[in-house]
C-alpha cells in the first residue's frame, strides 16, 4: 500500500460484454463462472434467463428428470413443489429420509425422481438397501431421450476416504454417461459439483480441503463430455453460505441454472 493514501478514484469502464449465447450443455465453465447480485446468481459465460413460475411450468412439461446423488441434491426435490404447486409427492411406501423421492404432475406428464448414491454414504440415520445401487448402474438402466434429463452429484460422503475411491467412482460415472450418449445422444446430463460446508465441524475428515481436491478432479474428468456443469462450489463461495445444506435462495439459483440448460 502507498503511504499517505488520501482517496481512490473509481472510473466507469467503457467496455461492456453482453453474453448472447444461450446456456447449453457442453459449454466450458470458466473460473469464476459467475457472481451474485441482489441475491441472484449471474453467469459469466452464457445468457442466463431468470425463469418465473409460468416459464418453469412450460420448461418441465413432458420431462423425465432423474436426480442421482446426496442430500444436497435432495434439497432440489423439496424446493420444487414450493415453486411449482402442481408437482405432488408420490408415495412409494418406503421409509426414512433417504428413500426414493418422486414428484409427479400427471396433467403435464412431468416426473422428477431423487435417489441417493450408494457407498460410501456416511449417516447416523437408518436406510434401506432394497433397490440400492451405484450411480453407473442406475445410469445404465435409463433409456434416455430428448425429454430426459439426469443430474449427478457426489463428493460430500467421499471426503473421509482415500482419494482413489472418489477417482474410481468418477471414472465409472463418466463411462456410464458415455454409454448413455451412445444409445441416446439427445439426453441432457448435468453435473452439479459439491458445495462448501461448515468450517468448524469435523474438519479433519470432512473439511473443504478434501472437497476442493475432489472438485478439481470432477471438473477435469468431465470437462470434454457434452454435459452441463452447475458449479455449486463457486456458487456457494459467492453466496458465503458455509453450510452443507445451502438455503433456499441458493437452491433456487442452482435449479434456475439447470432449467436454463434443459429448456
C-alpha positions as CSV (number, residue, x, y, z in Angstrom):
1,X,0.0,0.0,0.0
2,X,1.2,3.5,-0.8
3,X,1.8,5.7,2.2
4,X,-0.4,8.8,2.9
5,X,-3.2,7.4,0.6
6,X,-5.9,10.0,0.6
7,X,-8.6,8.6,-1.6
8,X,-9.2,6.2,-4.6
9,X,-11.0,7.3,-7.7
10,X,-13.0,4.5,-9.4
11,X,-13.8,5.3,-13.0
12,X,-16.5,3.6,-15.1
13,X,-15.3,1.1,-17.7
14,X,-16.5,2.0,-21.2
15,X,-16.3,-1.6,-22.4
16,X,-19.3,-3.9,-21.7
17,X,-19.6,-7.5,-22.5
18,X,-23.0,-8.9,-23.2
19,X,-23.5,-12.6,-23.4
20,X,-25.7,-13.6,-26.3
21,X,-25.2,-17.4,-26.4
22,X,-27.9,-19.3,-24.6
23,X,-26.8,-21.6,-21.7
24,X,-26.5,-25.1,-23.0
25,X,-24.7,-28.4,-22.2
26,X,-21.2,-28.7,-23.5
27,X,-20.2,-25.1,-22.6
28,X,-16.9,-24.7,-20.8
29,X,-17.3,-23.0,-17.4
30,X,-14.6,-20.5,-16.5
31,X,-13.3,-19.7,-13.0
32,X,-15.1,-17.9,-11.6
33,X,-18.2,-18.9,-13.5
34,X,-20.4,-16.2,-12.2
35,X,-21.2,-13.8,-9.3
36,X,-24.1,-12.9,-7.0
37,X,-26.1,-9.7,-7.4
38,X,-29.2,-8.8,-5.3
39,X,-29.4,-12.4,-4.2
40,X,-29.2,-13.9,-7.8
41,X,-26.5,-15.9,-9.4
42,X,-25.4,-14.4,-12.7
43,X,-23.3,-16.5,-15.1
44,X,-20.3,-15.0,-16.9
45,X,-20.2,-17.4,-19.9
46,X,-23.8,-17.6,-21.2
47,X,-27.1,-15.7,-21.4
48,X,-28.9,-17.0,-18.3
49,X,-32.7,-16.3,-18.2
50,X,-34.4,-15.8,-14.8
51,X,-37.4,-18.1,-15.0
52,X,-40.7,-17.4,-13.3
53,X,-43.3,-20.0,-12.3
54,X,-45.0,-19.9,-15.7
55,X,-41.8,-20.5,-17.6
56,X,-40.7,-23.2,-15.2
57,X,-44.1,-25.0,-15.7
58,X,-43.6,-24.8,-19.5
59,X,-40.0,-26.0,-19.2
60,X,-40.9,-29.0,-17.1
61,X,-43.8,-30.2,-19.3
62,X,-43.2,-33.7,-20.6
63,X,-39.9,-34.1,-18.8
64,X,-38.4,-37.1,-17.0
65,X,-35.8,-35.8,-14.6
66,X,-33.6,-38.1,-12.5
67,X,-31.6,-36.7,-9.6
68,X,-28.8,-39.0,-8.5
69,X,-26.7,-38.1,-5.6
70,X,-26.6,-37.0,-2.0
71,X,-28.8,-34.8,0.3
72,X,-27.6,-31.6,-1.4
73,X,-29.5,-32.7,-4.5
74,X,-32.4,-34.0,-2.4
75,X,-32.9,-30.3,-1.5
76,X,-34.0,-29.7,-5.1
77,X,-36.9,-32.1,-4.8
78,X,-38.1,-30.4,-1.6
79,X,-37.7,-26.9,-3.2
80,X,-39.5,-27.5,-6.5
81,X,-43.1,-28.1,-5.0
82,X,-42.8,-24.7,-3.3
83,X,-42.4,-23.1,-6.8
84,X,-44.4,-25.4,-8.9
85,X,-47.6,-26.1,-7.0
86,X,-48.8,-28.8,-9.4
87,X,-45.9,-31.1,-8.5
88,X,-47.0,-33.5,-5.8
89,X,-45.1,-36.2,-4.0
90,X,-46.0,-39.8,-4.9
91,X,-45.8,-42.3,-2.0
92,X,-43.8,-45.3,-2.9
93,X,-44.4,-46.8,0.6
94,X,-40.7,-46.6,1.5
95,X,-39.4,-45.2,4.8
96,X,-36.7,-42.9,6.1
97,X,-35.1,-39.7,4.9
98,X,-33.1,-41.5,2.3
99,X,-35.9,-43.3,0.5
100,X,-36.5,-42.6,-3.2
101,X,-38.5,-39.4,-3.7
102,X,-40.8,-39.0,-6.7
103,X,-42.7,-35.8,-7.8
104,X,-45.5,-36.1,-10.3
105,X,-47.6,-33.8,-12.4
106,X,-49.9,-36.1,-14.3
107,X,-51.5,-33.3,-16.3
108,X,-48.2,-32.0,-17.6
109,X,-46.7,-35.5,-17.8
110,X,-43.8,-34.5,-15.6
111,X,-41.8,-36.8,-13.3
112,X,-38.9,-35.9,-11.1
113,X,-37.1,-38.5,-9.1
114,X,-34.3,-38.3,-6.5
115,X,-32.3,-41.4,-5.5
116,X,-29.3,-41.5,-3.2
117,X,-26.0,-42.7,-4.4
118,X,-24.6,-45.9,-2.8
119,X,-21.5,-46.4,-0.7
120,X,-19.7,-44.6,0.7
121,X,-22.7,-43.0,2.4
122,X,-22.0,-41.5,5.9
123,X,-25.0,-41.0,8.1
124,X,-26.4,-41.8,11.6
125,X,-29.9,-42.5,10.0
126,X,-31.2,-45.9,9.1
127,X,-31.9,-46.5,5.4
128,X,-33.0,-49.4,3.3
129,X,-30.6,-51.3,1.0
130,X,-33.5,-52.6,-1.1
131,X,-33.3,-51.0,-4.6
132,X,-29.9,-49.5,-3.7
133,X,-27.3,-49.4,-6.4
134,X,-24.2,-47.5,-7.6
135,X,-24.7,-44.5,-9.9
136,X,-23.1,-46.1,-13.0
137,X,-25.6,-48.9,-12.9
138,X,-28.5,-46.5,-12.3
139,X,-27.4,-44.6,-15.4
140,X,-27.1,-47.8,-17.4
141,X,-30.8,-48.6,-16.6
142,X,-32.1,-45.3,-18.1
143,X,-33.1,-45.5,-21.8
144,X,-32.9,-41.7,-22.2
145,X,-34.4,-39.4,-24.9
146,X,-34.7,-35.7,-25.7
147,X,-37.1,-35.2,-22.8
148,X,-34.9,-36.9,-20.2
149,X,-32.5,-35.0,-18.0
150,X,-30.1,-36.5,-15.4
151,X,-28.5,-34.5,-12.7
152,X,-25.5,-36.1,-10.9
153,X,-23.6,-35.1,-7.8
154,X,-21.3,-36.8,-5.3
155,X,-18.4,-35.9,-3.1
156,X,-19.5,-34.9,0.4
157,X,-19.7,-38.6,1.6
158,X,-16.3,-39.4,-0.1
159,X,-14.3,-36.8,1.8
160,X,-13.2,-39.0,4.8
161,X,-11.9,-41.8,2.5
162,X,-8.8,-42.2,0.3
163,X,-9.0,-40.2,-2.9
164,X,-8.7,-43.2,-5.2
165,X,-12.3,-44.2,-4.1
166,X,-13.6,-40.9,-5.5
167,X,-11.4,-41.2,-8.6
168,X,-12.7,-44.7,-9.4
169,X,-16.3,-43.7,-8.9
170,X,-16.0,-40.5,-11.0
171,X,-14.4,-42.5,-13.9
172,X,-17.1,-45.2,-13.6
173,X,-19.8,-42.5,-13.8
174,X,-18.1,-40.9,-16.8
175,X,-18.0,-44.3,-18.7
176,X,-21.7,-44.8,-17.9
177,X,-22.5,-41.3,-19.3
178,X,-20.5,-42.2,-22.5
179,X,-22.6,-45.4,-22.8
180,X,-25.8,-43.4,-22.3
181,X,-24.8,-41.0,-25.1
182,X,-24.2,-43.9,-27.5
183,X,-27.7,-45.1,-27.1
184,X,-29.4,-41.7,-26.6
185,X,-27.2,-38.7,-27.5
186,X,-30.2,-36.3,-27.0
187,X,-30.3,-37.0,-23.3
188,X,-29.3,-34.0,-21.2
189,X,-26.8,-34.7,-18.4
190,X,-25.9,-32.1,-15.8
191,X,-23.0,-32.4,-13.3
192,X,-23.5,-30.5,-10.1
193,X,-20.2,-30.1,-8.2
194,X,-20.2,-30.4,-4.5
195,X,-20.5,-27.2,-2.4
196,X,-18.6,-25.8,0.5
197,X,-19.7,-26.7,4.1
198,X,-19.1,-25.7,7.7
199,X,-15.5,-24.9,8.6
200,X,-15.6,-26.0,12.2
201,X,-17.4,-29.4,12.1
202,X,-15.1,-32.5,11.9
203,X,-12.7,-30.5,9.7
204,X,-10.0,-33.2,9.6
205,X,-12.3,-35.7,7.9
206,X,-14.9,-33.5,6.1
207,X,-13.2,-30.2,5.6
208,X,-13.3,-28.2,2.3
209,X,-9.6,-29.1,1.8
210,X,-10.7,-32.6,0.7
211,X,-13.7,-31.2,-1.1
212,X,-11.6,-28.8,-3.2
213,X,-9.4,-31.6,-4.4
214,X,-12.5,-33.6,-5.4
215,X,-14.0,-30.6,-7.1
216,X,-10.9,-30.1,-9.3
217,X,-10.9,-33.8,-10.1
218,X,-14.6,-33.8,-11.0
219,X,-14.1,-30.8,-13.4
220,X,-11.1,-32.4,-15.0
221,X,-12.8,-35.8,-15.6
222,X,-16.0,-34.4,-17.1
223,X,-14.6,-31.4,-19.0
224,X,-14.6,-32.9,-22.5
225,X,-18.1,-34.5,-22.3
226,X,-21.2,-32.9,-23.7
227,X,-22.6,-32.2,-20.2
228,X,-23.7,-29.1,-18.4
229,X,-22.0,-28.0,-15.2
230,X,-23.6,-26.3,-12.2
231,X,-20.6,-25.0,-10.3
232,X,-22.1,-25.3,-6.8
233,X,-18.6,-24.8,-5.3
234,X,-18.2,-21.5,-7.0
235,X,-21.8,-20.5,-6.3
236,X,-21.7,-21.2,-2.5
237,X,-18.4,-19.4,-2.1
238,X,-20.0,-16.3,-3.8
239,X,-23.1,-16.6,-1.5
240,X,-20.9,-17.2,1.5
241,X,-23.1,-19.9,2.8
242,X,-20.6,-22.2,4.6
243,X,-23.2,-24.9,5.3
244,X,-23.5,-28.3,3.8
245,X,-27.2,-27.7,3.0
246,X,-27.4,-24.2,1.4
247,X,-30.5,-22.1,2.0
248,X,-33.4,-21.9,-0.4
249,X,-32.3,-18.9,-2.4
250,X,-29.1,-20.7,-3.3
251,X,-31.0,-23.9,-4.3
252,X,-33.3,-21.8,-6.4
253,X,-30.3,-20.4,-8.3
254,X,-28.9,-23.9,-8.9
255,X,-32.3,-25.1,-10.2
256,X,-32.6,-22.0,-12.4
257,X,-29.2,-22.8,-13.9
258,X,-30.4,-26.4,-14.5
259,X,-33.6,-25.3,-16.3
260,X,-31.6,-22.9,-18.5
261,X,-29.6,-26.0,-19.6
262,X,-32.5,-28.2,-20.5
263,X,-35.0,-25.7,-21.9
